[in-house]
Amino acid sequence: MAKVGERLRLPPRIKVLEALGSIADGRIKIIGDHEAIVSSSTGERSYKVYLDVDKGVAYSDDNGTRYRGYIGYPIIAFLMLRGILPFDKMLADALKGIPWKTLNEKYKRYAVVEAIVKREAAKKGVTGRKLNAFVKEVMNRLARLEIRYQPP
């Protein structure tokens, strides 16, 4: 479980792709300079996101952030929409409609889900190489942000 003030760890790579997909699906609702609501891929859950980059703090009530202590996809998506992390519409569109939760629950291994997602993106003209380069860039930028866990 994440502790208040603790630095959030880097997420699994797939969370960058999941953030892109959530944006393409229109699942992020910005409700203020520092707040957003992100709906899950199934629509049955929504996550509250708080972000203050100037103070180096963020919060999301998604499982990855709260219970595993890493920067969850709702925070990544909000960072992309705020222009703090890179965003690529072409890549996002290639990930539109991916049933993330269903795939994660079925296969229980991010590497397997990532391979499936990359096959789907390839059908839409986006190569795994292009996705890998984008993920690497986002992960490098996330590492430099040094975000600490802080509920609002």
Backbone hydrogen bonds, N-H to C=O, Kabsch-Sander energy under -0.5 kcal/mol:
donor,donor_aa,acceptor,acceptor_aa,energy
2,A,66,R,-3.2
5,G,149,Y,-3.5
6,E,3,K,-2.3
8,L,147,I,-3.3
9,R,69,G,-3.1
15,K,12,P,-1.9
16,V,13,R,-1.7
17,L,13,R,-0.9
18,E,14,I,-2.5
19,A,15,K,-1.9
20,L,16,V,-2.0
21,G,17,L,-2.4
22,S,18,E,-2.2
23,I,19,A,-1.8
24,A,20,L,-2.4
25,D,21,G,-2.1
26,G,23,I,-1.6
27,R,22,S,-2.6
29,K,27,R,-0.5
29,K,37,I,-3.0
30,I,28,I,-0.6
31,I,35,E,-2.1
32,G,35,E,-1.2
36,A,49,V,-2.0
37,I,29,K,-2.5
38,V,47,Y,-2.6
39,S,27,R,-2.5
40,S,45,R,-2.9
43,G,40,S,-0.8
47,Y,38,V,-3.3
49,V,36,A,-2.7
50,Y,59,Y,-2.8
51,L,34,H,-2.4
52,D,57,V,-2.8
55,K,52,D,-0.6
56,G,52,D,-0.8
57,V,52,D,-2.2
58,A,148,R,-2.3
59,Y,50,Y,-2.7
61,D,48,K,-1.2
66,R,62,D,-2.5
67,Y,63,N,-2.2
68,R,63,N,-1.1
68,R,64,G,-0.6
69,G,65,T,-0.7
70,Y,64,G,-2.1
71,I,9,R,-2.2
72,G,70,Y,-0.9
75,I,72,G,-0.7
76,I,72,G,-2.0
77,A,73,Y,-2.8
78,F,74,P,-1.9
79,L,75,I,-2.6
80,M,76,I,-2.2
81,L,77,A,-2.5
82,R,78,F,-1.9
83,G,80,M,-1.4
84,I,79,L,-2.3
85,L,79,L,-1.5
92,A,88,D,-2.6
93,D,89,K,-3.0
94,A,90,M,-1.5
95,L,91,L,-0.7
95,L,92,A,-1.3
96,K,93,D,-1.0
98,I,95,L,-1.3
100,W,98,I,-1.8
103,L,99,P,-2.5
104,N,100,W,-3.0
105,E,101,K,-2.6
106,K,102,T,-2.2
107,Y,103,L,-2.7
108,K,104,N,-1.8
113,V,109,R,-2.1
114,E,110,Y,-3.1
115,A,111,A,-1.8
116,I,112,V,-2.0
117,V,113,V,-2.8
118,K,114,E,-2.5
119,R,115,A,-1.9
120,E,116,I,-2.1
121,A,117,V,-2.5
122,A,118,K,-2.3
123,K,119,R,-1.4
124,K,120,E,-0.6
124,K,121,A,-1.1
125,G,122,A,-1.8
126,V,121,A,-2.2
127,T,125,G,-0.6
131,L,127,T,-2.0
132,N,128,G,-3.0
133,A,129,R,-2.2
134,F,130,K,-2.0
135,V,131,L,-2.8
136,K,132,N,-2.5
137,E,133,A,-2.0
138,V,134,F,-2.5
139,M,135,V,-2.8
140,N,136,K,-2.2
141,R,137,E,-2.0
142,L,138,V,-2.8
143,A,139,M,-2.2
144,R,140,N,-1.1
145,L,141,R,-1.0
145,L,142,L,-0.8
146,E,142,L,-0.9
148,R,56,G,-3.1
149,Y,6,E,-3.1
150,Q,58,A,-2.5
